[in-house]
Amino acid sequence: MADGCRRGYDVNGATPQGPMLSKRACTGMRADGSPCSAPPGPGGLCFWHDSARREEMLEAARKGGSRKVLDLPVGAPLGAEESRGILAAVLAALLAGALDAGTARAAAYILQVERRIAEGDVLERRVAALEELLMRDRSVSWPQ
């Protein structure tokens, strides 16, 4: 093939995919003595057991799932109409197949949290206004 990949394998030649899915597993053993069940590479060993890829494996283990730190700008709170518009766009993208379900779920959750924060802000302002009115009317005792 032109790209150097065998049919049904990823670029590294390690992961069976599509119609070529296989039940083959790495021939290596785990630390507890059980057989490794990871997909094997061309030599029969997975990424973690292949001695030719030891340096890559050690670097991956050092990173331990860490990701780049993102400096996120502080944005303005969303209004109700803006939130509904974003939610509608996320739903349309999900239904069109342009957005995966996990990303859509995360976006919907963030919008839900934003809505709850906004509701809490409104409630706090209303309570503060009521407390102010009660403090002006000295005939009402207010528990501290």
N, CA, C and O atoms as a GROMACS GRO file, in nm:
protein
  576
    1MET      N    1   0.084  -0.118   0.000
    1MET     CA    2   0.000   0.000   0.000
    1MET      C    3   0.088   0.124   0.000
    1MET      O    4   0.202   0.120   0.045
    2ALA      N    5   0.034   0.233  -0.050
    2ALA     CA    6   0.111   0.356  -0.066
    2ALA      C    7   0.154   0.416   0.066
    2ALA      O    8   0.264   0.470   0.076
    3ASP      N    9   0.070   0.407   0.169
    3ASP     CA   10   0.104   0.470   0.296
    3ASP      C   11   0.184   0.380   0.389
    3ASP      O   12   0.216   0.420   0.501
    4GLY      N   13   0.216   0.261   0.346
    4GLY     CA   14   0.297   0.170   0.426
    4GLY      C   15   0.218   0.094   0.531
    4GLY      O   16   0.278   0.018   0.608
    5CYS      N   17   0.087   0.111   0.537
    5CYS     CA   18   0.004   0.042   0.636
    5CYS      C   19  -0.054  -0.084   0.575
    5CYS      O   20  -0.095  -0.085   0.459
    6ARG      N   21  -0.058  -0.189   0.652
    6ARG     CA   22  -0.127  -0.309   0.608
    6ARG      C   23  -0.275  -0.288   0.626
    6ARG      O   24  -0.317  -0.215   0.716
    7ARG      N   25  -0.353  -0.349   0.542
    7ARG     CA   26  -0.498  -0.334   0.550
    7ARG      C   27  -0.547  -0.383   0.686
    7ARG      O   28  -0.514  -0.494   0.728
    8GLY      N   29  -0.626  -0.299   0.753
    8GLY     CA   30  -0.684  -0.336   0.881
    8GLY      C   31  -0.598  -0.304   1.001
    8GLY      O   32  -0.637  -0.335   1.114
    9TYR      N   33  -0.482  -0.242   0.982
    9TYR     CA   34  -0.395  -0.207   1.094
    9TYR      C   35  -0.372  -0.058   1.096
    9TYR      O   36  -0.377   0.008   0.993
   10ASP      N   37  -0.345  -0.005   1.216
   10ASP     CA   38  -0.320   0.139   1.225
   10ASP      C   39  -0.180   0.171   1.174
   10ASP      O   40  -0.108   0.082   1.130
   11VAL      N   41  -0.143   0.298   1.178
   11VAL     CA   42  -0.017   0.344   1.122
   11VAL      C   43   0.101   0.273   1.186
   11VAL      O   44   0.200   0.246   1.118
   12ASN      N   45   0.093   0.241   1.316
   12ASN     CA   46   0.203   0.175   1.385
   12ASN      C   47   0.204   0.025   1.360
   12ASN      O   48   0.297  -0.044   1.402
   13GLY      N   49   0.103  -0.026   1.292
   13GLY     CA   50   0.096  -0.168   1.264
   13GLY      C   51   0.057  -0.251   1.383
   13GLY      O   52   0.078  -0.372   1.383
   14ALA      N   53  -0.002  -0.189   1.486
   14ALA     CA   54  -0.026  -0.262   1.610
   14ALA      C   55  -0.172  -0.291   1.639
   14ALA      O   56  -0.201  -0.393   1.702
   15THR      N   57  -0.264  -0.209   1.596
   15THR     CA   58  -0.402  -0.225   1.639
   15THR      C   59  -0.491  -0.274   1.527
   15THR      O   60  -0.513  -0.201   1.430
   16PRO      N   61  -0.543  -0.394   1.536
   16PRO     CA   62  -0.638  -0.439   1.434
   16PRO      C   63  -0.762  -0.353   1.439
   16PRO      O   64  -0.807  -0.315   1.547
   17GLN      N   65  -0.818  -0.320   1.322
   17GLN     CA   66  -0.939  -0.240   1.318
   17GLN      C   67  -1.028  -0.285   1.204
   17GLN      O   68  -0.987  -0.361   1.117
   18GLY      N   69  -1.151  -0.238   1.207
   18GLY     CA   70  -1.246  -0.265   1.100
   18GLY      C   71  -1.275  -0.412   1.083
   18GLY      O   72  -1.281  -0.485   1.182
   19PRO      N   73  -1.293  -0.459   0.958
   19PRO     CA   74  -1.330  -0.598   0.934
   19PRO      C   75  -1.219  -0.696   0.969
   19PRO      O   76  -1.242  -0.817   0.974
   20MET      N   77  -1.099  -0.645   0.993
   20MET     CA   78  -0.986  -0.733   1.022
   20MET      C   79  -0.969  -0.756   1.172
   20MET      O   80  -0.865  -0.808   1.215
   21LEU      N   81  -1.068  -0.720   1.253
   21LEU     CA   82  -1.056  -0.738   1.398
   21LEU      C   83  -1.019  -0.882   1.429
   21LEU      O   84  -1.070  -0.976   1.369
   22SER      N   85  -0.931  -0.896   1.521
   22SER     CA   86  -0.880  -1.028   1.555
   22SER      C   87  -0.889  -1.048   1.706
   22SER      O   88  -0.894  -0.951   1.781
   23LYS      N   89  -0.890  -1.170   1.748
   23LYS     CA   90  -0.890  -1.199   1.892
   23LYS      C   91  -0.749  -1.224   1.941
   23LYS      O   92  -0.730  -1.269   2.054
   24ARG      N   93  -0.650  -1.196   1.858
   24ARG     CA   94  -0.511  -1.214   1.898
   24ARG      C   95  -0.480  -1.120   2.014
   24ARG      O   96  -0.538  -1.012   2.026
   25ALA      N   97  -0.388  -1.162   2.097
   25ALA     CA   98  -0.346  -1.079   2.209
   25ALA      C   99  -0.194  -1.087   2.220
   25ALA      O  100  -0.132  -1.178   2.165
   26CYS      N  101  -0.138  -0.994   2.290
   26CYS     CA  102   0.005  -0.989   2.316
   26CYS      C  103   0.049  -1.121   2.380
   26CYS      O  104  -0.024  -1.179   2.460
   27THR      N  105   0.169  -1.166   2.344
   27THR     CA  106   0.219  -1.292   2.400
   27THR      C  107   0.294  -1.269   2.532
   27THR      O  108   0.342  -1.365   2.593
   28GLY      N  109   0.305  -1.143   2.576
   28GLY     CA  110   0.374  -1.112   2.701
   28GLY      C  111   0.291  -1.148   2.824
   28GLY      O  112   0.172  -1.178   2.814
   29MET      N  113   0.356  -1.143   2.939
   29MET     CA  114   0.289  -1.173   3.066
   29MET      C  115   0.290  -1.047   3.153
   29MET      O  116   0.386  -0.971   3.152
   30ARG      N  117   0.182  -1.028   3.228
   30ARG     CA  118   0.173  -0.916   3.322
   30ARG      C  119   0.256  -0.947   3.446
   30ARG      O  120   0.302  -1.059   3.465
   31ALA      N  121   0.275  -0.845   3.528
   31ALA     CA  122   0.354  -0.860   3.650
   31ALA      C  123   0.293  -0.963   3.745
   31ALA      O  124   0.365  -1.028   3.821
   32ASP      N  125   0.160  -0.978   3.740
   32ASP     CA  126   0.095  -1.074   3.829
   32ASP      C  127   0.095  -1.216   3.772
   32ASP      O  128   0.039  -1.308   3.833
   33GLY      N  129   0.158  -1.236   3.655
   33GLY     CA  130   0.167  -1.369   3.595
   33GLY      C  131   0.055  -1.402   3.497
   33GLY      O  132   0.061  -1.505   3.430
   34SER      N  133  -0.044  -1.317   3.487
   34SER     CA  134  -0.154  -1.343   3.394
   34SER      C  135  -0.112  -1.298   3.253
   34SER      O  136  -0.027  -1.211   3.239
   35PRO      N  137  -0.172  -1.356   3.151
   35PRO     CA  138  -0.136  -1.317   3.015
   35PRO      C  139  -0.184  -1.177   2.982
   35PRO      O  140  -0.291  -1.134   3.027
   36CYS      N  141  -0.106  -1.106   2.903
   36CYS     CA  142  -0.143  -0.972   2.860
   36CYS      C  143  -0.252  -0.984   2.755
   36CYS      O  144  -0.247  -1.074   2.670
   37SER      N  145  -0.350  -0.896   2.759
   37SER     CA  146  -0.460  -0.903   2.663
   37SER      C  147  -0.461  -0.785   2.566
   37SER      O  148  -0.557  -0.766   2.492
   38ALA      N  149  -0.354  -0.706   2.567
   38ALA     CA  150  -0.345  -0.591   2.477
   38ALA      C  151  -0.327  -0.638   2.333
   38ALA      O  152  -0.276  -0.748   2.310
   39PRO      N  153  -0.368  -0.555   2.236
   39PRO     CA  154  -0.348  -0.594   2.096
   39PRO      C  155  -0.200  -0.600   2.063
   39PRO      O  156  -0.125  -0.510   2.102
   40PRO      N  157  -0.156  -0.703   1.992
   40PRO     CA  158  -0.013  -0.717   1.962
   40PRO      C  159   0.030  -0.636   1.842
   40PRO      O  160  -0.050  -0.603   1.755
   41GLY      N  161   0.158  -0.605   1.839
   41GLY     CA  162   0.217  -0.542   1.723
   41GLY      C  163   0.264  -0.650   1.627
   41GLY      O  164   0.231  -0.767   1.645
   42PRO      N  165   0.341  -0.612   1.526
   42PRO     CA  166   0.387  -0.709   1.426
   42PRO      C  167   0.469  -0.825   1.485
   42PRO      O  168   0.465  -0.935   1.432
   43GLY      N  169   0.542  -0.801   1.594
   43GLY     CA  170   0.624  -0.905   1.654
   43GLY      C  171   0.550  -0.991   1.755
   43GLY      O  172   0.611  -1.077   1.818
   44GLY      N  173   0.420  -0.970   1.772
   44GLY     CA  174   0.343  -1.048   1.867
   44GLY      C  175   0.334  -0.988   2.006
   44GLY      O  176   0.260  -1.037   2.091
   45LEU      N  177   0.410  -0.881   2.030
   45LEU     CA  178   0.409  -0.815   2.160
   45LEU      C  179   0.341  -0.678   2.149
   45LEU      O  180   0.348  -0.613   2.045
   46CYS      N  181   0.276  -0.635   2.256
   46CYS     CA  182   0.211  -0.504   2.259
   46CYS      C  183   0.315  -0.395   2.282
   46CYS      O  184   0.433  -0.423   2.302
   47PHE      N  185   0.269  -0.272   2.279
   47PHE     CA  186   0.355  -0.157   2.303
   47PHE      C  187   0.432  -0.171   2.434
   47PHE      O  188   0.550  -0.139   2.440
   48TRP      N  189   0.366  -0.219   2.539
   48TRP     CA  190   0.427  -0.225   2.671
   48TRP      C  191   0.529  -0.337   2.686
   48TRP      O  192   0.620  -0.327   2.769
   49HIS      N  193   0.516  -0.445   2.609
   49HIS     CA  194   0.607  -0.558   2.622
   49HIS      C  195   0.713  -0.565   2.513
   49HIS      O  196   0.804  -0.647   2.523
   50ASP      N  197   0.704  -0.483   2.410
   50ASP     CA  198   0.799  -0.486   2.298
   50ASP      C  199   0.929  -0.419   2.341
   50ASP      O  200   0.932  -0.298   2.363
   51SER      N  201   1.038  -0.495   2.353
   51SER     CA  202   1.166  -0.441   2.399
   51SER      C  203   1.223  -0.337   2.302
   51SER      O  204   1.300  -0.250   2.343
   52ALA      N  205   1.186  -0.345   2.174
   52ALA     CA  206   1.233  -0.247   2.077
   52ALA      C  207   1.171  -0.110   2.102
   52ALA      O  208   1.224  -0.009   2.056
   53ARG      N  209   1.061  -0.105   2.173
   53ARG     CA  210   0.993   0.021   2.201
   53ARG      C  211   1.005   0.060   2.348
   53ARG      O  212   0.924   0.137   2.399
   54ARG      N  213   1.106   0.007   2.416
   54ARG     CA  214   1.122   0.029   2.560
   54ARG      C  215   1.131   0.177   2.597
   54ARG      O  216   1.067   0.221   2.692
   55GLU      N  217   1.210   0.255   2.523
   55GLU     CA  218   1.224   0.397   2.555
   55GLU      C  219   1.091   0.471   2.542
   55GLU      O  220   1.057   0.554   2.625
   56GLU      N  221   1.014   0.439   2.436
   56GLU     CA  222   0.882   0.500   2.420
   56GLU      C  223   0.791   0.463   2.537
   56GLU      O  224   0.718   0.547   2.589
   57MET      N  225   0.797   0.336   2.577
   57MET     CA  226   0.713   0.287   2.686
   57MET      C  227   0.750   0.359   2.816
   57MET      O  228   0.661   0.400   2.891
   58LEU      N  229   0.880   0.374   2.843
   58LEU     CA  230   0.922   0.442   2.966
   58LEU      C  231   0.879   0.588   2.967
   58LEU      O  232   0.837   0.640   3.070
   59GLU      N  233   0.890   0.655   2.852
   59GLU     CA  234   0.846   0.794   2.842
   59GLU      C  235   0.696   0.805   2.865
   59GLU      O  236   0.650   0.896   2.935
   60ALA      N  237   0.618   0.713   2.806
   60ALA     CA  238   0.473   0.713   2.826
   60ALA      C  239   0.439   0.688   2.972
   60ALA      O  240   0.347   0.750   3.026
   61ALA      N  241   0.513   0.598   3.037
   61ALA     CA  242   0.489   0.569   3.179
   61ALA      C  243   0.524   0.690   3.265
   61ALA      O  244   0.456   0.718   3.364
   62ARG      N  245   0.633   0.762   3.227
   62ARG     CA  246   0.670   0.882   3.303
   62ARG      C  247   0.561   0.988   3.294
   62ARG      O  248   0.528   1.054   3.392
   63LYS      N  249   0.506   1.004   3.174
   63LYS     CA  250   0.400   1.104   3.155
   63LYS      C  251   0.275   1.064   3.231
   63LYS      O  252   0.204   1.151   3.282
   64GLY      N  253   0.248   0.937   3.240
   64GLY     CA  254   0.137   0.887   3.321
   64GLY      C  255   0.002   0.948   3.294
   64GLY      O  256  -0.074   0.973   3.388
   65GLY      N  257  -0.030   0.974   3.170
   65GLY     CA  258  -0.161   1.029   3.139
   65GLY      C  259  -0.170   1.179   3.156
   65GLY      O  260  -0.278   1.236   3.142
   66SER      N  261  -0.058   1.244   3.186
   66SER     CA  262  -0.064   1.389   3.202
   66SER      C  263  -0.088   1.455   3.067
   66SER      O  264  -0.053   1.401   2.963
   67ARG      N  265  -0.148   1.570   3.072
   67ARG     CA  266  -0.179   1.644   2.950
   67ARG      C  267  -0.120   1.783   2.962
   67ARG      O  268  -0.077   1.826   3.069
   68LYS      N  269  -0.118   1.852   2.850
   68LYS     CA  270  -0.072   1.990   2.852
   68LYS      C  271  -0.166   2.073   2.939
   68LYS      O  272  -0.286   2.049   2.942
   69VAL      N  273  -0.111   2.170   3.008
   69VAL     CA  274  -0.191   2.262   3.087
   69VAL      C  275  -0.244   2.370   2.994
   69VAL      O  276  -0.168   2.432   2.919
   70LEU      N  277  -0.373   2.391   2.999
   70LEU     CA  278  -0.435   2.493   2.916
   70LEU      C  279  -0.464   2.617   2.999
   70LEU      O  280  -0.527   2.609   3.105
   71ASP      N  281  -0.418   2.731   2.952
   71ASP     CA  282  -0.453   2.857   3.017
   71ASP      C  283  -0.584   2.904   2.955
   71ASP      O  284  -0.586   2.957   2.844
   72LEU      N  285  -0.692   2.883   3.028
   72LEU     CA  286  -0.823   2.920   2.976
   72LEU      C  287  -0.857   3.063   3.012
   72LEU      O  288  -0.841   3.103   3.128
   73PRO      N  289  -0.903   3.140   2.916
   73PRO     CA  290  -0.945   3.276   2.947
   73PRO      C  291  -1.075   3.274   3.026
   73PRO      O  292  -1.157   3.184   3.010
   74VAL      N  293  -1.092   3.373   3.110
   74VAL     CA  294  -1.217   3.384   3.185
   74VAL      C  295  -1.319   3.451   3.095
   74VAL      O  296  -1.300   3.565   3.052
   75GLY      N  297  -1.426   3.380   3.066
   75GLY     CA  298  -1.528   3.434   2.977
   75GLY      C  299  -1.642   3.496   3.054
   75GLY      O  300  -1.654   3.480   3.176
   76ALA      N  301  -1.724   3.567   2.982
   76ALA     CA  302  -1.843   3.627   3.042
   76ALA      C  303  -1.949   3.520   3.061
   76ALA      O  304  -1.956   3.427   2.980
   77PRO      N  305  -2.031   3.530   3.164
   77PRO     CA  306  -2.138   3.432   3.183
   77PRO      C  307  -2.233   3.432   3.063
   77PRO      O  308  -2.254   3.535   2.999
   78LEU      N  309  -2.288   3.316   3.035
   78LEU     CA  310  -2.380   3.302   2.923
   78LEU      C  311  -2.521   3.340   2.965
   78LEU      O  312  -2.565   3.311   3.077
   79GLY      N  313  -2.591   3.406   2.876
   79GLY     CA  314  -2.733   3.433   2.899
   79GLY      C  315  -2.814   3.310   2.862
   79GLY      O  316  -2.764   3.217   2.799
   80ALA      N  317  -2.941   3.311   2.901
   80ALA     CA  318  -3.028   3.196   2.875
   80ALA      C  319  -3.042   3.170   2.726
   80ALA      O  320  -3.034   3.054   2.683
   81GLU      N  321  -3.061   3.273   2.646
   81GLU     CA  322  -3.077   3.255   2.501
   81GLU      C  323  -2.948   3.202   2.438
   81GLU      O  324  -2.952   3.115   2.350
   82GLU      N  325  -2.836   3.254   2.484
   82GLU     CA  326  -2.707   3.209   2.432
   82GLU      C  327  -2.684   3.062   2.466
   82GLU      O  328  -2.636   2.985   2.382
   83SER      N  329  -2.716   3.023   2.588
   83SER     CA  330  -2.702   2.882   2.629
   83SER      C  331  -2.790   2.791   2.546
   83SER      O  332  -2.747   2.685   2.502
   84ARG      N  333  -2.915   2.834   2.524
   84ARG     CA  334  -3.006   2.752   2.443
   84ARG      C  335  -2.956   2.741   2.299
   84ARG      O  336  -2.969   2.635   2.237
   85GLY      N  337  -2.898   2.847   2.247
   85GLY     CA  338  -2.843   2.844   2.112
   85GLY      C  339  -2.726   2.748   2.100
   85GLY      O  340  -2.715   2.672   2.003
   86ILE      N  341  -2.638   2.751   2.200
   86ILE     CA  342  -2.524   2.658   2.201
   86ILE      C  343  -2.572   2.515   2.212
   86ILE      O  344  -2.524   2.427   2.141
   87LEU      N  345  -2.668   2.492   2.300
   87LEU     CA  346  -2.722   2.357   2.316
   87LEU      C  347  -2.787   2.307   2.187
   87LEU      O  348  -2.771   2.190   2.151
   88ALA      N  349  -2.859   2.394   2.118
   88ALA     CA  350  -2.921   2.357   1.991
   88ALA      C  351  -2.813   2.323   1.887
   88ALA      O  352  -2.830   2.229   1.810
   89ALA      N  353  -2.705   2.399   1.885
   89ALA     CA  354  -2.596   2.374   1.790
   89ALA      C  355  -2.527   2.242   1.821
   89ALA      O  356  -2.492   2.167   1.730
   90VAL      N  357  -2.507   2.213   1.950
   90VAL     CA  358  -2.445   2.086   1.990
   90VAL      C  359  -2.534   1.970   1.949
   90VAL      O  360  -2.485   1.870   1.897
   91LEU      N  361  -2.664   1.981   1.972
   91LEU     CA  362  -2.757   1.876   1.933
   91LEU      C  363  -2.757   1.854   1.782
   91LEU      O  364  -2.754   1.740   1.736
   92ALA      N  365  -2.759   1.962   1.706
   92ALA     CA  366  -2.757   1.951   1.560
   92ALA      C  367  -2.629   1.883   1.512
   92ALA      O  368  -2.632   1.798   1.423
   93ALA      N  369  -2.514   1.921   1.571
   93ALA     CA  370  -2.386   1.860   1.533
   93ALA      C  371  -2.382   1.712   1.571
   93ALA      O  372  -2.330   1.630   1.496
   94LEU      N  373  -2.438   1.679   1.686
   94LEU     CA  374  -2.443   1.539   1.730
   94LEU      C  375  -2.528   1.456   1.634
   94LEU      O  376  -2.487   1.348   1.592
   95LEU      N  377  -2.645   1.506   1.599
   95LEU     CA  378  -2.734   1.434   1.510
   95LEU      C  379  -2.678   1.423   1.368
   95LEU      O  380  -2.707   1.326   1.297
   96ALA      N  381  -2.598   1.520   1.327
   96ALA     CA  382  -2.537   1.517   1.194
   96ALA      C  383  -2.412   1.429   1.190
   96ALA      O  384  -2.358   1.403   1.083
   97GLY      N  385  -2.367   1.384   1.308
   97GLY     CA  386  -2.248   1.300   1.313
   97GLY      C  387  -2.119   1.379   1.316
   97GLY      O  388  -2.011   1.320   1.306
   98ALA      N  389  -2.126   1.511   1.329
   98ALA     CA  390  -2.007   1.595   1.331
   98ALA      C  391  -1.946   1.605   1.470
   98ALA      O  392  -1.834   1.655   1.485
   99LEU      N  393  -2.017   1.558   1.572
   99LEU     CA  394  -1.972   1.567   1.710
   99LEU      C  395  -1.997   1.433   1.777
   99LEU      O  396  -2.105   1.375   1.763
  100ASP      N  397  -1.898   1.383   1.851
  100ASP     CA  398  -1.917   1.255   1.919
  100ASP      C  399  -2.001   1.274   2.045
  100ASP      O  400  -2.010   1.384   2.100
  101ALA      N  401  -2.060   1.166   2.090
  101ALA     CA  402  -2.152   1.171   2.205
  101ALA      C  403  -2.083   1.219   2.332
  101ALA      O  404  -2.144   1.292   2.411
  102GLY      N  405  -1.959   1.180   2.355
  102GLY     CA  406  -1.888   1.223   2.476
  102GLY      C  407  -1.866   1.373   2.481
  102GLY      O  408  -1.882   1.435   2.586
  103THR      N  409  -1.829   1.431   2.368
  103THR     CA  410  -1.810   1.576   2.361
  103THR      C  411  -1.942   1.649   2.380
  103THR      O  412  -1.949   1.750   2.449
  104ALA      N  413  -2.047   1.596   2.316
  104ALA     CA  414  -2.180   1.657   2.330
  104ALA      C  415  -2.226   1.650   2.476
  104ALA      O  416  -2.284   1.745   2.528
  105ARG      N  417  -2.202   1.537   2.540
  105ARG     CA  418  -2.240   1.520   2.680
  105ARG      C  419  -2.165   1.619   2.769
  105ARG      O  420  -2.223   1.679   2.859
  106ALA      N  421  -2.036   1.636   2.742
  106ALA     CA  422  -1.956   1.731   2.821
  106ALA      C  423  -2.006   1.873   2.802
  106ALA      O  424  -2.017   1.949   2.899
  107ALA      N  425  -2.038   1.911   2.678
  107ALA     CA  426  -2.089   2.046   2.652
  107ALA      C  427  -2.222   2.068   2.722
  107ALA      O  428  -2.245   2.173   2.781
  108ALA      N  429  -2.310   1.969   2.716
  108ALA     CA  430  -2.440   1.981   2.782
  108ALA      C  431  -2.423   1.993   2.934
  108ALA      O  432  -2.494   2.070   2.998
  109TYR      N  433  -2.330   1.919   2.990
  109TYR     CA  434  -2.306   1.925   3.134
  109TYR      C  435  -2.254   2.064   3.173
  109TYR      O  436  -2.298   2.121   3.273
  110ILE      N  437  -2.161   2.117   3.094
  110ILE     CA  438  -2.107   2.250   3.123
  110ILE      C  439  -2.217   2.355   3.118
  110ILE      O  440  -2.222   2.445   3.202
  111LEU      N  441  -2.306   2.344   3.020
  111LEU     CA  442  -2.418   2.437   3.011
  111LEU      C  443  -2.511   2.422   3.131
  111LEU      O  444  -2.566   2.521   3.181
  112GLN      N  445  -2.530   2.300   3.178
  112GLN     CA  446  -2.615   2.276   3.295
  112GLN      C  447  -2.552   2.340   3.419
  112GLN      O  448  -2.623   2.402   3.500
  113VAL      N  449  -2.422   2.327   3.436
  113VAL     CA  450  -2.353   2.389   3.549
  113VAL      C  451  -2.364   2.540   3.540
  113VAL      O  452  -2.389   2.607   3.640
  114GLU      N  453  -2.346   2.595   3.421
  114GLU     CA  454  -2.359   2.740   3.400
  114GLU      C  455  -2.498   2.788   3.442
  114GLU      O  456  -2.511   2.891   3.506
  115ARG      N  457  -2.601   2.712   3.404
  115ARG     CA  458  -2.738   2.749   3.438
  115ARG      C  459  -2.758   2.748   3.590
  115ARG      O  460  -2.820   2.838   3.645
  116ARG      N  461  -2.705   2.646   3.657
  116ARG     CA  462  -2.720   2.637   3.803
  116ARG      C  463  -2.647   2.751   3.874
  116ARG      O  464  -2.697   2.804   3.973
  117ILE      N  465  -2.532   2.789   3.823
  117ILE     CA  466  -2.460   2.902   3.881
  117ILE      C  467  -2.543   3.029   3.865
  117ILE      O  468  -2.555   3.108   3.958
  118ALA      N  469  -2.599   3.049   3.746
  118ALA     CA  470  -2.681   3.168   3.720
  118ALA      C  471  -2.803   3.170   3.812
  118ALA      O  472  -2.839   3.275   3.866
  119GLU      N  473  -2.866   3.054   3.829
  119GLU     CA  474  -2.982   3.047   3.920
  119GLU      C  475  -2.942   3.080   4.062
  119GLU      O  476  -3.016   3.148   4.133
  120GLY      N  477  -2.826   3.034   4.105
  120GLY     CA  478  -2.776   3.063   4.239
  120GLY      C  479  -2.749   3.211   4.258
  120GLY      O  480  -2.777   3.267   4.364
  121ASP      N  481  -2.693   3.275   4.154
  121ASP     CA  482  -2.668   3.419   4.160
  121ASP      C  483  -2.798   3.497   4.176
  121ASP      O  484  -2.806   3.590   4.257
  122VAL      N  485  -2.900   3.460   4.100
  122VAL     CA  486  -3.030   3.527   4.109
  122VAL      C  487  -3.087   3.510   4.249
  122VAL      O  488  -3.137   3.605   4.309
  123LEU      N  489  -3.080   3.389   4.301
  123LEU     CA  490  -3.134   3.360   4.435
  123LEU      C  491  -3.059   3.441   4.542
  123LEU      O  492  -3.121   3.495   4.634
  124GLU      N  493  -2.927   3.449   4.530
  124GLU     CA  494  -2.849   3.526   4.626
  124GLU      C  495  -2.888   3.674   4.623
  124GLU      O  496  -2.901   3.736   4.729
  125ARG      N  497  -2.907   3.731   4.506
  125ARG     CA  498  -2.948   3.872   4.495
  125ARG      C  499  -3.086   3.893   4.556
  125ARG      O  500  -3.110   3.994   4.622
  126ARG      N  501  -3.178   3.799   4.533
  126ARG     CA  502  -3.312   3.813   4.588
  126ARG      C  503  -3.310   3.806   4.741
  126ARG      O  504  -3.378   3.884   4.808
  127VAL      N  505  -3.233   3.712   4.795
  127VAL     CA  506  -3.223   3.700   4.941
  127VAL      C  507  -3.160   3.825   5.000
  127VAL      O  508  -3.205   3.875   5.103
  128ALA      N  509  -3.056   3.876   4.936
  128ALA     CA  510  -2.991   3.999   4.985
  128ALA      C  511  -3.089   4.117   4.984
  128ALA      O  512  -3.089   4.198   5.076
  129ALA      N  513  -3.171   4.126   4.880
  129ALA     CA  514  -3.270   4.235   4.872
  129ALA      C  515  -3.374   4.220   4.983
  129ALA      O  516  -3.412   4.320   5.044
  130LEU      N  517  -3.419   4.099   5.009
  130LEU     CA  518  -3.516   4.075   5.116
  130LEU      C  519  -3.456   4.107   5.253
  130LEU      O  520  -3.523   4.167   5.338
  131GLU      N  521  -3.330   4.068   5.274
  131GLU     CA  522  -3.264   4.099   5.401
  131GLU      C  523  -3.251   4.249   5.420
  131GLU      O  524  -3.270   4.300   5.531
  132GLU      N  525  -3.220   4.320   5.315
  132GLU     CA  526  -3.209   4.466   5.321
  132GLU      C  527  -3.343   4.528   5.360
  132GLU      O  528  -3.348   4.619   5.442
  133LEU      N  529  -3.452   4.479   5.300
  133LEU     CA  530  -3.585   4.529   5.334
  133LEU      C  531  -3.619   4.500   5.481
  133LEU      O  532  -3.675   4.585   5.550
  134LEU      N  533  -3.585   4.382   5.527
  134LEU     CA  534  -3.613   4.347   5.666
  134LEU      C  535  -3.530   4.431   5.763
  134LEU      O  536  -3.579   4.465   5.870
  135MET      N  537  -3.407   4.465   5.728
  135MET     CA  538  -3.322   4.546   5.815
  135MET      C  539  -3.377   4.689   5.825
  135MET      O  540  -3.364   4.753   5.929
  136ARG      N  541  -3.438   4.738   5.719
  136ARG     CA  542  -3.497   4.872   5.721
  136ARG      C  543  -3.618   4.876   5.813
  136ARG      O  544  -3.643   4.976   5.881
  137ASP      N  545  -3.693   4.767   5.815
  137ASP     CA  546  -3.812   4.759   5.899
  137ASP      C  547  -3.769   4.698   6.032
  137ASP      O  548  -3.766   4.575   6.046
  138ARG      N  549  -3.735   4.780   6.129
  138ARG     CA  550  -3.681   4.735   6.257
  138ARG      C  551  -3.782   4.656   6.340
  138ARG      O  552  -3.744   4.591   6.437
  139SER      N  553  -3.911   4.661   6.304
  139SER     CA  554  -4.012   4.591   6.384
  139SER      C  555  -4.004   4.439   6.364
  139SER      O  556  -4.057   4.363   6.444
  140VAL      N  557  -3.936   4.396   6.257
  140VAL     CA  558  -3.920   4.252   6.230
  140VAL      C  559  -3.784   4.210   6.281
  140VAL      O  560  -3.681   4.263   6.240
  141SER      N  561  -3.786   4.110   6.372
  141SER     CA  562  -3.655   4.062   6.419
  141SER      C  563  -3.604   3.954   6.324
  141SER      O  564  -3.679   3.865   6.283
  142TRP      N  565  -3.481   3.964   6.290
  142TRP     CA  566  -3.421   3.874   6.192
  142TRP      C  567  -3.313   3.790   6.264
  142TRP      O  568  -3.221   3.848   6.322
  143PRO      N  569  -3.324   3.659   6.261
  143PRO     CA  570  -3.223   3.577   6.329
  143PRO      C  571  -3.087   3.592   6.263
  143PRO      O  572  -3.075   3.597   6.141
  144GLN      N  573  -2.986   3.601   6.346
  144GLN     CA  574  -2.850   3.617   6.292
  144GLN      C  575  -2.783   3.486   6.274
  144GLN      O  576  -2.668   3.481   6.230
   0.00000   0.00000   0.00000
